[in-house]
Amino acid sequence: MSNDAKRRVWEHYQNRGNKEHFAERYYCYDLIYYEHYNDVTRAIAREKEIKAMTRKKKEELIATMNPKWRTLKL
């Protein structure tokens, strides 16, 4: 969850290859899916739901918004 997605993607990109963090270790810096919430409590709850999903469910969720898995522009 972030209140500034553009900055957060940039941070992941700047730290690429850093073995201490999952996103940086696996070069996760392309945005392919997002959800927008005005309520931070709901956003955090949704993030936890997504993290608890299986990989297959996450892939299906991404495909609903971005079926070709293209990098999204911010």
PDB file of N, H, CA, C and O in Angstrom:
ATOM      1  N   MET A   1       0.839  -1.167   0.000  1.00  0.00           N
ATOM      2  CA  MET A   1       0.000   0.000   0.000  1.00  0.00           C
ATOM      3  C   MET A   1       0.889   1.236   0.000  1.00  0.00           C
ATOM      4  O   MET A   1       1.918   1.282   0.674  1.00  0.00           O
ATOM      5  N   SER A   2       0.474   2.226  -0.762  1.00  0.00           N
ATOM      6  H   SER A   2      -0.362   2.189  -1.310  1.00  0.00           H
ATOM      7  CA  SER A   2       1.236   3.468  -0.833  1.00  0.00           C
ATOM      8  C   SER A   2       0.292   4.615  -1.162  1.00  0.00           C
ATOM      9  O   SER A   2      -0.714   4.425  -1.846  1.00  0.00           O
ATOM     10  N   ASN A   3       0.617   5.794  -0.679  1.00  0.00           N
ATOM     11  H   ASN A   3       1.434   5.949  -0.124  1.00  0.00           H
ATOM     12  CA  ASN A   3      -0.153   6.976  -1.060  1.00  0.00           C
ATOM     13  C   ASN A   3       0.493   7.690  -2.249  1.00  0.00           C
ATOM     14  O   ASN A   3       0.013   8.736  -2.685  1.00  0.00           O
ATOM     15  N   ASP A   4       1.570   7.125  -2.763  1.00  0.00           N
ATOM     16  H   ASP A   4       1.959   6.275  -2.409  1.00  0.00           H
ATOM     17  CA  ASP A   4       2.257   7.695  -3.927  1.00  0.00           C
ATOM     18  C   ASP A   4       2.855   6.542  -4.742  1.00  0.00           C
ATOM     19  O   ASP A   4       4.022   6.189  -4.572  1.00  0.00           O
ATOM     20  N   ALA A   5       2.043   5.964  -5.624  1.00  0.00           N
ATOM     21  H   ALA A   5       1.095   6.251  -5.762  1.00  0.00           H
ATOM     22  CA  ALA A   5       2.455   4.777  -6.373  1.00  0.00           C
ATOM     23  C   ALA A   5       3.665   5.052  -7.258  1.00  0.00           C
ATOM     24  O   ALA A   5       4.551   4.206  -7.380  1.00  0.00           O
ATOM     25  N   LYS A   6       3.708   6.216  -7.868  1.00  0.00           N
ATOM     26  H   LYS A   6       2.989   6.903  -7.769  1.00  0.00           H
ATOM     27  CA  LYS A   6       4.829   6.549  -8.745  1.00  0.00           C
ATOM     28  C   LYS A   6       6.151   6.540  -7.966  1.00  0.00           C
ATOM     29  O   LYS A   6       7.150   5.990  -8.429  1.00  0.00           O
ATOM     30  N   ARG A   7       6.142   7.146  -6.795  1.00  0.00           N
ATOM     31  H   ARG A   7       5.330   7.592  -6.419  1.00  0.00           H
ATOM     32  CA  ARG A   7       7.336   7.161  -5.947  1.00  0.00           C
ATOM     33  C   ARG A   7       7.704   5.753  -5.510  1.00  0.00           C
ATOM     34  O   ARG A   7       8.881   5.393  -5.498  1.00  0.00           O
ATOM     35  N   ARG A   8       6.700   4.949  -5.148  1.00  0.00           N
ATOM     36  H   ARG A   8       5.744   5.242  -5.158  1.00  0.00           H
ATOM     37  CA  ARG A   8       6.955   3.597  -4.646  1.00  0.00           C
ATOM     38  C   ARG A   8       7.557   2.702  -5.722  1.00  0.00           C
ATOM     39  O   ARG A   8       8.477   1.932  -5.443  1.00  0.00           O
ATOM     40  N   VAL A   9       7.051   2.795  -6.940  1.00  0.00           N
ATOM     41  H   VAL A   9       6.304   3.420  -7.167  1.00  0.00           H
ATOM     42  CA  VAL A   9       7.635   2.024  -8.042  1.00  0.00           C
ATOM     43  C   VAL A   9       9.072   2.464  -8.271  1.00  0.00           C
ATOM     44  O   VAL A   9       9.947   1.628  -8.498  1.00  0.00           O
ATOM     45  N   TRP A  10       9.326   3.768  -8.214  1.00  0.00           N
ATOM     46  H   TRP A  10       8.616   4.447  -8.029  1.00  0.00           H
ATOM     47  CA  TRP A  10      10.681   4.293  -8.384  1.00  0.00           C
ATOM     48  C   TRP A  10      11.616   3.753  -7.293  1.00  0.00           C
ATOM     49  O   TRP A  10      12.759   3.396  -7.579  1.00  0.00           O
ATOM     50  N   GLU A  11      11.136   3.694  -6.054  1.00  0.00           N
ATOM     51  H   GLU A  11      10.208   3.984  -5.822  1.00  0.00           H
ATOM     52  CA  GLU A  11      11.948   3.147  -4.964  1.00  0.00           C
ATOM     53  C   GLU A  11      12.308   1.684  -5.228  1.00  0.00           C
ATOM     54  O   GLU A  11      13.455   1.283  -5.028  1.00  0.00           O
ATOM     55  N   HIS A  12      11.349   0.897  -5.670  1.00  0.00           N
ATOM     56  H   HIS A  12      10.418   1.222  -5.833  1.00  0.00           H
ATOM     57  CA  HIS A  12      11.638  -0.502  -6.009  1.00  0.00           C
ATOM     58  C   HIS A  12      12.701  -0.571  -7.107  1.00  0.00           C
ATOM     59  O   HIS A  12      13.624  -1.382  -7.036  1.00  0.00           O
ATOM     60  N   TYR A  13      12.564   0.273  -8.108  1.00  0.00           N
ATOM     61  H   TYR A  13      11.814   0.931  -8.166  1.00  0.00           H
ATOM     62  CA  TYR A  13      13.520   0.279  -9.223  1.00  0.00           C
ATOM     63  C   TYR A  13      14.919   0.660  -8.734  1.00  0.00           C
ATOM     64  O   TYR A  13      15.905   0.033  -9.121  1.00  0.00           O
ATOM     65  N   GLN A  14      15.004   1.670  -7.898  1.00  0.00           N
ATOM     66  H   GLN A  14      14.203   2.180  -7.583  1.00  0.00           H
ATOM     67  CA  GLN A  14      16.301   2.133  -7.393  1.00  0.00           C
ATOM     68  C   GLN A  14      17.002   1.078  -6.542  1.00  0.00           C
ATOM     69  O   GLN A  14      18.231   1.043  -6.480  1.00  0.00           O
ATOM     70  N   ASN A  15      16.227   0.224  -5.891  1.00  0.00           N
ATOM     71  H   ASN A  15      15.229   0.253  -5.942  1.00  0.00           H
ATOM     72  CA  ASN A  15      16.797  -0.803  -5.004  1.00  0.00           C
ATOM     73  C   ASN A  15      16.881  -2.176  -5.647  1.00  0.00           C
ATOM     74  O   ASN A  15      17.101  -3.170  -4.956  1.00  0.00           O
ATOM     75  N   ARG A  16      16.706  -2.247  -6.975  1.00  0.00           N
ATOM     76  H   ARG A  16      16.527  -1.439  -7.537  1.00  0.00           H
ATOM     77  CA  ARG A  16      16.715  -3.545  -7.658  1.00  0.00           C
ATOM     78  C   ARG A  16      18.014  -4.298  -7.357  1.00  0.00           C
ATOM     79  O   ARG A  16      19.102  -3.722  -7.323  1.00  0.00           O
ATOM     80  N   GLY A  17      17.857  -5.595  -7.144  1.00  0.00           N
ATOM     81  H   GLY A  17      16.973  -6.062  -7.172  1.00  0.00           H
ATOM     82  CA  GLY A  17      19.006  -6.437  -6.850  1.00  0.00           C
ATOM     83  C   GLY A  17      19.352  -6.530  -5.373  1.00  0.00           C
ATOM     84  O   GLY A  17      20.197  -7.343  -5.000  1.00  0.00           O
ATOM     85  N   ASN A  18      18.721  -5.720  -4.514  1.00  0.00           N
ATOM     86  H   ASN A  18      18.034  -5.060  -4.818  1.00  0.00           H
ATOM     87  CA  ASN A  18      18.968  -5.761  -3.077  1.00  0.00           C
ATOM     88  C   ASN A  18      18.398  -7.061  -2.516  1.00  0.00           C
ATOM     89  O   ASN A  18      17.190  -7.287  -2.582  1.00  0.00           O
ATOM     90  N   LYS A  19      19.239  -7.899  -1.978  1.00  0.00           N
ATOM     91  H   LYS A  19      20.221  -7.716  -1.924  1.00  0.00           H
ATOM     92  CA  LYS A  19      18.828  -9.232  -1.515  1.00  0.00           C
ATOM     93  C   LYS A  19      18.016  -9.200  -0.217  1.00  0.00           C
ATOM     94  O   LYS A  19      17.459 -10.222   0.181  1.00  0.00           O
ATOM     95  N   GLU A  20      17.942  -8.053   0.439  1.00  0.00           N
ATOM     96  H   GLU A  20      18.395  -7.223   0.115  1.00  0.00           H
ATOM     97  CA  GLU A  20      17.250  -7.975   1.728  1.00  0.00           C
ATOM     98  C   GLU A  20      15.730  -7.894   1.598  1.00  0.00           C
ATOM     99  O   GLU A  20      15.021  -8.182   2.562  1.00  0.00           O
ATOM    100  N   HIS A  21      15.221  -7.514   0.447  1.00  0.00           N
ATOM    101  H   HIS A  21      15.797  -7.280  -0.336  1.00  0.00           H
ATOM    102  CA  HIS A  21      13.790  -7.308   0.277  1.00  0.00           C
ATOM    103  C   HIS A  21      13.270  -8.108  -0.910  1.00  0.00           C
ATOM    104  O   HIS A  21      13.936  -8.211  -1.941  1.00  0.00           O
ATOM    105  N   PHE A  22      12.081  -8.670  -0.759  1.00  0.00           N
ATOM    106  H   PHE A  22      11.540  -8.586   0.078  1.00  0.00           H
ATOM    107  CA  PHE A  22      11.498  -9.519  -1.794  1.00  0.00           C
ATOM    108  C   PHE A  22      11.417  -8.802  -3.136  1.00  0.00           C
ATOM    109  O   PHE A  22      11.917  -9.307  -4.141  1.00  0.00           O
ATOM    110  N   ALA A  23      10.798  -7.643  -3.156  1.00  0.00           N
ATOM    111  H   ALA A  23      10.392  -7.233  -2.339  1.00  0.00           H
ATOM    112  CA  ALA A  23      10.566  -6.932  -4.424  1.00  0.00           C
ATOM    113  C   ALA A  23      11.877  -6.605  -5.131  1.00  0.00           C
ATOM    114  O   ALA A  23      11.980  -6.739  -6.350  1.00  0.00           O
ATOM    115  N   GLU A  24      12.857  -6.184  -4.381  1.00  0.00           N
ATOM    116  H   GLU A  24      12.774  -6.074  -3.390  1.00  0.00           H
ATOM    117  CA  GLU A  24      14.133  -5.823  -4.975  1.00  0.00           C
ATOM    118  C   GLU A  24      14.930  -7.070  -5.393  1.00  0.00           C
ATOM    119  O   GLU A  24      15.609  -7.066  -6.419  1.00  0.00           O
ATOM    120  N   ARG A  25      14.837  -8.121  -4.592  1.00  0.00           N
ATOM    121  H   ARG A  25      14.285  -8.124  -3.758  1.00  0.00           H
ATOM    122  CA  ARG A  25      15.547  -9.369  -4.894  1.00  0.00           C
ATOM    123  C   ARG A  25      15.077  -9.960  -6.214  1.00  0.00           C
ATOM    124  O   ARG A  25      15.872 -10.511  -6.975  1.00  0.00           O
ATOM    125  N   TYR A  26      13.768  -9.842  -6.481  1.00  0.00           N
ATOM    126  H   TYR A  26      13.123  -9.395  -5.863  1.00  0.00           H
ATOM    127  CA  TYR A  26      13.197 -10.432  -7.685  1.00  0.00           C
ATOM    128  C   TYR A  26      12.885  -9.392  -8.774  1.00  0.00           C
ATOM    129  O   TYR A  26      12.127  -9.661  -9.706  1.00  0.00           O
ATOM    130  N   TYR A  27      13.479  -8.212  -8.639  1.00  0.00           N
ATOM    131  H   TYR A  27      14.095  -7.993  -7.882  1.00  0.00           H
ATOM    132  CA  TYR A  27      13.354  -7.157  -9.659  1.00  0.00           C
ATOM    133  C   TYR A  27      11.891  -6.822  -9.967  1.00  0.00           C
ATOM    134  O   TYR A  27      11.488  -6.748 -11.128  1.00  0.00           O
ATOM    135  N   CYS A  28      11.113  -6.621  -8.910  1.00  0.00           N
ATOM    136  H   CYS A  28      11.441  -6.681  -7.967  1.00  0.00           H
ATOM    137  CA  CYS A  28       9.687  -6.267  -9.050  1.00  0.00           C
ATOM    138  C   CYS A  28       9.547  -4.753  -9.069  1.00  0.00           C
ATOM    139  O   CYS A  28       9.390  -4.126  -8.021  1.00  0.00           O
ATOM    140  N   TYR A  29       9.604  -4.176 -10.239  1.00  0.00           N
ATOM    141  H   TYR A  29       9.732  -4.686 -11.090  1.00  0.00           H
ATOM    142  CA  TYR A  29       9.430  -2.728 -10.316  1.00  0.00           C
ATOM    143  C   TYR A  29       8.571  -2.298 -11.493  1.00  0.00           C
ATOM    144  O   TYR A  29       8.544  -1.116 -11.835  1.00  0.00           O
ATOM    145  N   ASP A  30       7.877  -3.225 -12.113  1.00  0.00           N
ATOM    146  H   ASP A  30       7.899  -4.185 -11.835  1.00  0.00           H
ATOM    147  CA  ASP A  30       6.898  -2.882 -13.135  1.00  0.00           C
ATOM    148  C   ASP A  30       5.512  -2.987 -12.510  1.00  0.00           C
ATOM    149  O   ASP A  30       5.156  -4.020 -11.943  1.00  0.00           O
ATOM    150  N   LEU A  31       4.740  -1.925 -12.613  1.00  0.00           N
ATOM    151  H   LEU A  31       5.029  -1.085 -13.073  1.00  0.00           H
ATOM    152  CA  LEU A  31       3.384  -1.934 -12.082  1.00  0.00           C
ATOM    153  C   LEU A  31       2.464  -2.585 -13.104  1.00  0.00           C
ATOM    154  O   LEU A  31       2.345  -2.104 -14.231  1.00  0.00           O
ATOM    155  N   ILE A  32       1.816  -3.674 -12.715  1.00  0.00           N
ATOM    156  H   ILE A  32       1.913  -4.064 -11.799  1.00  0.00           H
ATOM    157  CA  ILE A  32       0.918  -4.377 -13.639  1.00  0.00           C
ATOM    158  C   ILE A  32      -0.510  -4.443 -13.105  1.00  0.00           C
ATOM    159  O   ILE A  32      -1.423  -4.844 -13.827  1.00  0.00           O
ATOM    160  N   TYR A  33      -0.712  -4.050 -11.839  1.00  0.00           N
ATOM    161  H   TYR A  33       0.029  -3.724 -11.253  1.00  0.00           H
ATOM    162  CA  TYR A  33      -2.045  -4.086 -11.236  1.00  0.00           C
ATOM    163  C   TYR A  33      -2.074  -3.123 -10.061  1.00  0.00           C
ATOM    164  O   TYR A  33      -1.087  -2.974  -9.342  1.00  0.00           O
ATOM    165  N   TYR A  34      -3.208  -2.475  -9.875  1.00  0.00           N
ATOM    166  H   TYR A  34      -4.011  -2.596 -10.459  1.00  0.00           H
ATOM    167  CA  TYR A  34      -3.398  -1.643  -8.686  1.00  0.00           C
ATOM    168  C   TYR A  34      -4.883  -1.500  -8.400  1.00  0.00           C
ATOM    169  O   TYR A  34      -5.722  -1.731  -9.271  1.00  0.00           O
ATOM    170  N   GLU A  35      -5.188  -1.124  -7.201  1.00  0.00           N
ATOM    171  H   GLU A  35      -4.506  -0.936  -6.494  1.00  0.00           H
ATOM    172  CA  GLU A  35      -6.544  -0.770  -6.786  1.00  0.00           C
ATOM    173  C   GLU A  35      -6.438   0.548  -6.040  1.00  0.00           C
ATOM    174  O   GLU A  35      -5.450   0.801  -5.351  1.00  0.00           O
ATOM    175  N   HIS A  36      -7.449   1.380  -6.176  1.00  0.00           N
ATOM    176  H   HIS A  36      -8.251   1.174  -6.736  1.00  0.00           H
ATOM    177  CA  HIS A  36      -7.446   2.692  -5.522  1.00  0.00           C
ATOM    178  C   HIS A  36      -8.482   2.705  -4.405  1.00  0.00           C
ATOM    179  O   HIS A  36      -9.622   2.285  -4.602  1.00  0.00           O
ATOM    180  N   TYR A  37      -8.085   3.183  -3.246  1.00  0.00           N
ATOM    181  H   TYR A  37      -7.158   3.525  -3.087  1.00  0.00           H
ATOM    182  CA  TYR A  37      -8.987   3.316  -2.102  1.00  0.00           C
ATOM    183  C   TYR A  37      -8.813   4.686  -1.476  1.00  0.00           C
ATOM    184  O   TYR A  37      -7.698   5.200  -1.389  1.00  0.00           O
ATOM    185  N   ASN A  38      -9.908   5.272  -1.042  1.00  0.00           N
ATOM    186  H   ASN A  38     -10.814   4.854  -1.113  1.00  0.00           H
ATOM    187  CA  ASN A  38      -9.855   6.533  -0.305  1.00  0.00           C
ATOM    188  C   ASN A  38      -9.707   6.296   1.189  1.00  0.00           C
ATOM    189  O   ASN A  38      -9.307   7.195   1.929  1.00  0.00           O
ATOM    190  N   ASP A  39     -10.029   5.092   1.632  1.00  0.00           N
ATOM    191  H   ASP A  39     -10.355   4.362   1.031  1.00  0.00           H
ATOM    192  CA  ASP A  39      -9.964   4.737   3.044  1.00  0.00           C
ATOM    193  C   ASP A  39      -8.743   3.847   3.290  1.00  0.00           C
ATOM    194  O   ASP A  39      -8.670   2.730   2.778  1.00  0.00           O
ATOM    195  N   VAL A  40      -7.793   4.344   4.069  1.00  0.00           N
ATOM    196  H   VAL A  40      -7.852   5.252   4.484  1.00  0.00           H
ATOM    197  CA  VAL A  40      -6.544   3.617   4.300  1.00  0.00           C
ATOM    198  C   VAL A  40      -6.784   2.286   5.008  1.00  0.00           C
ATOM    199  O   VAL A  40      -6.075   1.315   4.742  1.00  0.00           O
ATOM    200  N   THR A  41      -7.753   2.223   5.890  1.00  0.00           N
ATOM    201  H   THR A  41      -8.328   3.011   6.106  1.00  0.00           H
ATOM    202  CA  THR A  41      -8.059   0.976   6.597  1.00  0.00           C
ATOM    203  C   THR A  41      -8.512  -0.091   5.611  1.00  0.00           C
ATOM    204  O   THR A  41      -8.088  -1.244   5.700  1.00  0.00           O
ATOM    205  N   ARG A  42      -9.367   0.287   4.678  1.00  0.00           N
ATOM    206  H   ARG A  42      -9.711   1.223   4.606  1.00  0.00           H
ATOM    207  CA  ARG A  42      -9.843  -0.658   3.659  1.00  0.00           C
ATOM    208  C   ARG A  42      -8.699  -1.065   2.729  1.00  0.00           C
ATOM    209  O   ARG A  42      -8.621  -2.222   2.315  1.00  0.00           O
ATOM    210  N   ALA A  43      -7.821  -0.132   2.403  1.00  0.00           N
ATOM    211  H   ALA A  43      -7.884   0.807   2.740  1.00  0.00           H
ATOM    212  CA  ALA A  43      -6.686  -0.442   1.533  1.00  0.00           C
ATOM    213  C   ALA A  43      -5.763  -1.466   2.182  1.00  0.00           C
ATOM    214  O   ALA A  43      -5.308  -2.399   1.522  1.00  0.00           O
ATOM    215  N   ILE A  44      -5.489  -1.298   3.457  1.00  0.00           N
ATOM    216  H   ILE A  44      -5.860  -0.540   3.994  1.00  0.00           H
ATOM    217  CA  ILE A  44      -4.628  -2.231   4.176  1.00  0.00           C
ATOM    218  C   ILE A  44      -5.297  -3.609   4.262  1.00  0.00           C
ATOM    219  O   ILE A  44      -4.637  -4.633   4.081  1.00  0.00           O
ATOM    220  N   ALA A  45      -6.592  -3.632   4.535  1.00  0.00           N
ATOM    221  H   ALA A  45      -7.128  -2.801   4.682  1.00  0.00           H
ATOM    222  CA  ALA A  45      -7.319  -4.906   4.604  1.00  0.00           C
ATOM    223  C   ALA A  45      -7.277  -5.615   3.250  1.00  0.00           C
ATOM    224  O   ALA A  45      -7.090  -6.830   3.189  1.00  0.00           O
ATOM    225  N   ARG A  46      -7.449  -4.860   2.169  1.00  0.00           N
ATOM    226  H   ARG A  46      -7.601  -3.873   2.218  1.00  0.00           H
ATOM    227  CA  ARG A  46      -7.418  -5.460   0.837  1.00  0.00           C
ATOM    228  C   ARG A  46      -6.028  -5.992   0.506  1.00  0.00           C
ATOM    229  O   ARG A  46      -5.898  -7.062  -0.089  1.00  0.00           O
ATOM    230  N   GLU A  47      -4.993  -5.254   0.887  1.00  0.00           N
ATOM    231  H   GLU A  47      -5.098  -4.385   1.370  1.00  0.00           H
ATOM    232  CA  GLU A  47      -3.628  -5.717   0.660  1.00  0.00           C
ATOM    233  C   GLU A  47      -3.396  -7.058   1.355  1.00  0.00           C
ATOM    234  O   GLU A  47      -2.777  -7.954   0.782  1.00  0.00           O
ATOM    235  N   LYS A  48      -3.884  -7.196   2.570  1.00  0.00           N
ATOM    236  H   LYS A  48      -4.386  -6.468   3.035  1.00  0.00           H
ATOM    237  CA  LYS A  48      -3.748  -8.458   3.302  1.00  0.00           C
ATOM    238  C   LYS A  48      -4.500  -9.582   2.598  1.00  0.00           C
ATOM    239  O   LYS A  48      -4.015 -10.711   2.536  1.00  0.00           O
ATOM    240  N   GLU A  49      -5.697  -9.273   2.063  1.00  0.00           N
ATOM    241  H   GLU A  49      -6.091  -8.355   2.114  1.00  0.00           H
ATOM    242  CA  GLU A  49      -6.462 -10.275   1.309  1.00  0.00           C
ATOM    243  C   GLU A  49      -5.665 -10.762   0.104  1.00  0.00           C
ATOM    244  O   GLU A  49      -5.569 -11.963  -0.147  1.00  0.00           O
ATOM    245  N   ILE A  50      -5.101  -9.822  -0.631  1.00  0.00           N
ATOM    246  H   ILE A  50      -5.180  -8.846  -0.428  1.00  0.00           H
ATOM    247  CA  ILE A  50      -4.352 -10.174  -1.836  1.00  0.00           C
ATOM    248  C   ILE A  50      -3.108 -10.988  -1.486  1.00  0.00           C
ATOM    249  O   ILE A  50      -2.802 -11.974  -2.156  1.00  0.00           O
ATOM    250  N   LYS A  51      -2.401 -10.584  -0.450  1.00  0.00           N
ATOM    251  H   LYS A  51      -2.650  -9.783   0.094  1.00  0.00           H
ATOM    252  CA  LYS A  51      -1.199 -11.317  -0.057  1.00  0.00           C
ATOM    253  C   LYS A  51      -1.515 -12.754   0.360  1.00  0.00           C
ATOM    254  O   LYS A  51      -0.678 -13.646   0.217  1.00  0.00           O
ATOM    255  N   ALA A  52      -2.722 -12.973   0.873  1.00  0.00           N
ATOM    256  H   ALA A  52      -3.402 -12.249   0.989  1.00  0.00           H
ATOM    257  CA  ALA A  52      -3.117 -14.316   1.314  1.00  0.00           C
ATOM    258  C   ALA A  52      -3.583 -15.200   0.159  1.00  0.00           C
ATOM    259  O   ALA A  52      -3.753 -16.407   0.334  1.00  0.00           O
ATOM    260  N   MET A  53      -3.791 -14.613  -1.015  1.00  0.00           N
ATOM    261  H   MET A  53      -3.652 -13.633  -1.157  1.00  0.00           H
ATOM    262  CA  MET A  53      -4.255 -15.380  -2.174  1.00  0.00           C
ATOM    263  C   MET A  53      -3.153 -16.291  -2.702  1.00  0.00           C
ATOM    264  O   MET A  53      -1.965 -16.043  -2.496  1.00  0.00           O
ATOM    265  N   THR A  54      -3.574 -17.345  -3.385  1.00  0.00           N
ATOM    266  H   THR A  54      -4.539 -17.546  -3.553  1.00  0.00           H
ATOM    267  CA  THR A  54      -2.619 -18.197  -4.076  1.00  0.00           C
ATOM    268  C   THR A  54      -2.079 -17.434  -5.292  1.00  0.00           C
ATOM    269  O   THR A  54      -2.670 -16.447  -5.731  1.00  0.00           O
ATOM    270  N   ARG A  55      -0.983 -17.893  -5.810  1.00  0.00           N
ATOM    271  H   ARG A  55      -0.503 -18.695  -5.454  1.00  0.00           H
ATOM    272  CA  ARG A  55      -0.421 -17.274  -7.013  1.00  0.00           C
ATOM    273  C   ARG A  55      -1.432 -17.305  -8.165  1.00  0.00           C
ATOM    274  O   ARG A  55      -1.565 -16.335  -8.911  1.00  0.00           O
ATOM    275  N   LYS A  56      -2.134 -18.424  -8.298  1.00  0.00           N
ATOM    276  H   LYS A  56      -2.026 -19.212  -7.691  1.00  0.00           H
ATOM    277  CA  LYS A  56      -3.129 -18.559  -9.370  1.00  0.00           C
ATOM    278  C   LYS A  56      -4.219 -17.503  -9.232  1.00  0.00           C
ATOM    279  O   LYS A  56      -4.605 -16.885 -10.224  1.00  0.00           O
ATOM    280  N   LYS A  57      -4.715 -17.289  -8.033  1.00  0.00           N
ATOM    281  H   LYS A  57      -4.402 -17.791  -7.227  1.00  0.00           H
ATOM    282  CA  LYS A  57      -5.751 -16.282  -7.799  1.00  0.00           C
ATOM    283  C   LYS A  57      -5.229 -14.878  -8.091  1.00  0.00           C
ATOM    284  O   LYS A  57      -5.947 -14.049  -8.649  1.00  0.00           O
ATOM    285  N   LYS A  58      -3.983 -14.614  -7.714  1.00  0.00           N
ATOM    286  H   LYS A  58      -3.399 -15.288  -7.260  1.00  0.00           H
ATOM    287  CA  LYS A  58      -3.386 -13.313  -8.005  1.00  0.00           C
ATOM    288  C   LYS A  58      -3.264 -13.094  -9.509  1.00  0.00           C
ATOM    289  O   LYS A  58      -3.531 -12.001 -10.009  1.00  0.00           O
ATOM    290  N   GLU A  59      -2.862 -14.135 -10.223  1.00  0.00           N
ATOM    291  H   GLU A  59      -2.645 -15.023  -9.817  1.00  0.00           H
ATOM    292  CA  GLU A  59      -2.744 -14.032 -11.677  1.00  0.00           C
ATOM    293  C   GLU A  59      -4.101 -13.778 -12.316  1.00  0.00           C
ATOM    294  O   GLU A  59      -4.208 -12.993 -13.259  1.00  0.00           O
ATOM    295  N   GLU A  60      -5.135 -14.436 -11.811  1.00  0.00           N
ATOM    296  H   GLU A  60      -5.049 -15.074 -11.046  1.00  0.00           H
ATOM    297  CA  GLU A  60      -6.492 -14.208 -12.319  1.00  0.00           C
ATOM    298  C   GLU A  60      -6.951 -12.782 -12.039  1.00  0.00           C
ATOM    299  O   GLU A  60      -7.596 -12.159 -12.882  1.00  0.00           O
ATOM    300  N   LEU A  61      -6.626 -12.270 -10.870  1.00  0.00           N
ATOM    301  H   LEU A  61      -6.102 -12.777 -10.185  1.00  0.00           H
ATOM    302  CA  LEU A  61      -6.986 -10.898 -10.506  1.00  0.00           C
ATOM    303  C   LEU A  61      -6.306  -9.901 -11.438  1.00  0.00           C
ATOM    304  O   LEU A  61      -6.948  -8.969 -11.924  1.00  0.00           O
ATOM    305  N   ILE A  62      -5.027 -10.087 -11.688  1.00  0.00           N
ATOM    306  H   ILE A  62      -4.506 -10.844 -11.294  1.00  0.00           H
ATOM    307  CA  ILE A  62      -4.286  -9.203 -12.598  1.00  0.00           C
ATOM    308  C   ILE A  62      -4.915  -9.246 -13.986  1.00  0.00           C
ATOM    309  O   ILE A  62      -5.074  -8.209 -14.630  1.00  0.00           O
ATOM    310  N   ALA A  63      -5.270 -10.438 -14.446  1.00  0.00           N
ATOM    311  H   ALA A  63      -5.141 -11.281 -13.923  1.00  0.00           H
ATOM    312  CA  ALA A  63      -5.834 -10.601 -15.785  1.00  0.00           C
ATOM    313  C   ALA A  63      -7.165  -9.870 -15.952  1.00  0.00           C
ATOM    314  O   ALA A  63      -7.526  -9.513 -17.074  1.00  0.00           O
ATOM    315  N   THR A  64      -7.899  -9.639 -14.865  1.00  0.00           N
ATOM    316  H   THR A  64      -7.605  -9.929 -13.955  1.00  0.00           H
ATOM    317  CA  THR A  64      -9.165  -8.916 -14.985  1.00  0.00           C
ATOM    318  C   THR A  64      -8.954  -7.462 -15.391  1.00  0.00           C
ATOM    319  O   THR A  64      -9.790  -6.882 -16.083  1.00  0.00           O
ATOM    320  N   MET A  65      -7.850  -6.878 -14.969  1.00  0.00           N
ATOM    321  H   MET A  65      -7.171  -7.350 -14.407  1.00  0.00           H
ATOM    322  CA  MET A  65      -7.577  -5.478 -15.268  1.00  0.00           C
ATOM    323  C   MET A  65      -6.558  -5.317 -16.393  1.00  0.00           C
ATOM    324  O   MET A  65      -6.609  -4.347 -17.149  1.00  0.00           O
ATOM    325  N   ASN A  66      -5.648  -6.255 -16.499  1.00  0.00           N
ATOM    326  H   ASN A  66      -5.607  -7.043 -15.884  1.00  0.00           H
ATOM    327  CA  ASN A  66      -4.524  -6.135 -17.416  1.00  0.00           C
ATOM    328  C   ASN A  66      -4.252  -7.496 -18.063  1.00  0.00           C
ATOM    329  O   ASN A  66      -3.259  -8.146 -17.737  1.00  0.00           O
ATOM    330  N   PRO A  67      -5.127  -7.932 -18.977  1.00  0.00           N
ATOM    331  CA  PRO A  67      -5.010  -9.294 -19.520  1.00  0.00           C
ATOM    332  C   PRO A  67      -3.706  -9.579 -20.257  1.00  0.00           C
ATOM    333  O   PRO A  67      -3.306 -10.739 -20.359  1.00  0.00           O
ATOM    334  N   LYS A  68      -3.038  -8.557 -20.770  1.00  0.00           N
ATOM    335  H   LYS A  68      -3.363  -7.615 -20.687  1.00  0.00           H
ATOM    336  CA  LYS A  68      -1.768  -8.776 -21.476  1.00  0.00           C
ATOM    337  C   LYS A  68      -0.560  -8.520 -20.576  1.00  0.00           C
ATOM    338  O   LYS A  68       0.583  -8.587 -21.030  1.00  0.00           O
ATOM    339  N   TRP A  69      -0.810  -8.234 -19.330  1.00  0.00           N
ATOM    340  H   TRP A  69      -1.738  -8.179 -18.962  1.00  0.00           H
ATOM    341  CA  TRP A  69       0.228  -8.014 -18.331  1.00  0.00           C
ATOM    342  C   TRP A  69       1.225  -6.932 -18.763  1.00  0.00           C
ATOM    343  O   TRP A  69       2.430  -7.067 -18.554  1.00  0.00           O
ATOM    344  N   ARG A  70       0.720  -5.891 -19.348  1.00  0.00           N
ATOM    345  H   ARG A  70      -0.260  -5.781 -19.518  1.00  0.00           H
ATOM    346  CA  ARG A  70       1.582  -4.784 -19.776  1.00  0.00           C
ATOM    347  C   ARG A  70       1.912  -3.897 -18.585  1.00  0.00           C
ATOM    348  O   ARG A  70       1.113  -3.765 -17.657  1.00  0.00           O
ATOM    349  N   THR A  71       3.079  -3.299 -18.618  1.00  0.00           N
ATOM    350  H   THR A  71       3.728  -3.407 -19.372  1.00  0.00           H
ATOM    351  CA  THR A  71       3.466  -2.348 -17.583  1.00  0.00           C
ATOM    352  C   THR A  71       2.538  -1.147 -17.671  1.00  0.00           C
ATOM    353  O   THR A  71       2.357  -0.566 -18.741  1.00  0.00           O
ATOM    354  N   LEU A  72       1.951  -0.779 -16.538  1.00  0.00           N
ATOM    355  H   LEU A  72       2.098  -1.251 -15.668  1.00  0.00           H
ATOM    356  CA  LEU A  72       1.019   0.342 -16.500  1.00  0.00           C
ATOM    357  C   LEU A  72       1.777   1.651 -16.307  1.00  0.00           C
ATOM    358  O   LEU A  72       2.761   1.707 -15.569  1.00  0.00           O
ATOM    359  N   LYS A  73       1.323   2.671 -16.955  1.00  0.00           N
ATOM    360  H   LYS A  73       0.524   2.626 -17.555  1.00  0.00           H
ATOM    361  CA  LYS A  73       1.930   4.010 -16.813  1.00  0.00           C
ATOM    362  C   LYS A  73       1.242   4.756 -15.684  1.00  0.00           C
ATOM    363  O   LYS A  73       0.025   4.671 -15.523  1.00  0.00           O
ATOM    364  N   LEU A  74       2.014   5.476 -14.916  1.00  0.00           N
ATOM    365  H   LEU A  74       3.003   5.545 -15.047  1.00  0.00           H
ATOM    366  CA  LEU A  74       1.467   6.287 -13.824  1.00  0.00           C
ATOM    367  C   LEU A  74       1.412   7.745 -14.218  1.00  0.00           C
ATOM    368  O   LEU A  74       0.979   8.583 -13.426  1.00  0.00           O
TER     369      LEU A  74
END
